[in-house]
Amino acid sequence: MKLTFCGAAETTTGSQHLLDINGQRILLDCGLYQGRREEANLRNRTFPFDPTKLDAVILSHAHIDHSGNLPNLVKQGFKGNIYATDATRDLCQIMLADSAHIQQSDAAWLTKHQKAAVEPLYSPQDAERCMRQFVTFNYDRPMPIGDGLKATFIDAGHILGSAQVVLDLKDNATSVSKRLLFSGDVGRGNNDLLLDPAVPENIDLVLMESTYGGREHEQTQGARNQLTDILRQALKNKGKVIIPAFAVERTQQILVVLHELFRDNLIPDVPVMVDSPLAVSATEIFRLHPECYNEQMYNDLFEKQNPFGFEGLTMVRAANDSKNINQMHGPLIIIAASGMCEAGRVVHHLKYNLPKPETTVLFVGYCADNTLGAKIRAGDKVVNIHGEPIKVRARITGIDAFSGHADHSELMDYFKRITGKKERVWLVHGEGLRSRALQAALQEEYPDKEITVAKLGVSVTL
């Protein structure tokens, strides 16, 4: 039995881990690498394994850095099953189609500006064909998926349908059995919508995310007060509040909180525009999967006013309606994807509104290094958008308490709750500094365990 780290090793994007067992090859996640254009293009187009020799993919959740290269995998000859939860499959249906349109748009832009034809990474047809290979089963149902291999999804509390993957492995040649946990992305708990992460049991080996190693989030209980203060000041200035937000989970979480603030008269009634076709579609899917909700959200959905349909909320799909938002005068709130400001309609809103001092840009999620969002958050006074230098005069602020990822202390607590030997641990899905910070803390508390920061391309024997 062997595990090879093919992505999300000392970085937070491109999650891919290859498991070899009894002559079978199983890929854990198949995410897009996001970063500098040339490096991302090379990594995404070139798999470090033969897609035609893969037997199956097990998908932890629908975020593009975990699922986004599946259509390309299928395009290059992968014929096996893609195992996921029901909600993950439904979200991938819209997210992969959206990603395909982005691939086409990027290729068209490069073709125009480089004066040479550039082929998109994959097409909407590739995304549609990929969806035919999904096989779903829900939480807490052990599923045999190969010789000596059984998978169980348990709730990760990160986004709708997100799973920790528990793999029961048995090597036929040696009769050695191991229980491997792939954490996927771990939620914080006490989420406004979702259940808390489930506790993995009897684990021997751990493949664990480390996105926020060495970093602490703000406390969730203070987030509403902070958001209230930011919005009151911004709306008092009669400006627009632009919230770059991931279309899936973060947008819906912010809508739930805004609904409560309006309901309790904590902020003035102003229009709220969700300007993202993907976010609009995702919100519809959220309504279909109440099995993922915590008790309060479940009761609110069925017994009280729908938090995804409050008065003053407008869901924007059409491009012309999106353009018209920039002709509207404040105060109003615009929630638009993408959260890292690398694509989507939020880029156009930023281009139009960043030079205006009455504008407030409120970040509510993680921005990877070298993204437009990271540069704005870092305080750059001029940023490049669509090839043009744009002055930043807007007020820039952020709230980290809405993060869907567990922070350092929460990851430490998560690891503590895992039962079993946990004899070997590999840290993935974190920038090198973050992974090493978590490694040092875990090693200090658990000196008897072998804790390693995964290296890209390295294989380990299980």
SULJO-V186121 format. One line per field, one symbol per residue. ss: DSSP state (h for helix, s for strand, l for the rest). burial: # if it has 24 or more other C-alpha atoms within 12 Angstrom, else .. Layout:
ss->???
burial->???
//
This chain:
ss->lssssssllllllllssssssllsssssllllllllhhhhhhhhhlllllhhhllssslllllhhhhllhhhhhhlllllsssslhhhhhhhhhhhhhhhhhhhhhhhhhhhhhlllllllllhhhhhhhhllsssllllllssssllssssssslllllllssssssssllllllsssssslllllllllllsllllllllllsssssllllllllllhhhhhhhhhhhhhhhhhlllssssslllllhhhhhhhhhhhhhhlllllllssssslhhhhhhhhhhlllhhhslhhhhhhhhhlllllllllssssllhhhhhhhllllllssssslllllllllhhhhhhhhllllllssssllllllllhhhhhhllllssssllsssslllsssslllllllllhhhhhhhhhhllllllssssslllhhhhhhhhhhhhhhllllsssslllllsssl
burial->#####################..############.....#.###.###.#.########################.###########################.##............############.#######...#.##.########################......########################.################.#..##.###.###.##...########################....#####################.######..##..#....#####..####.....#..##...#########################.#.###########..#######.....###....#.#####################.##..#..#######################.......######...#.#
//
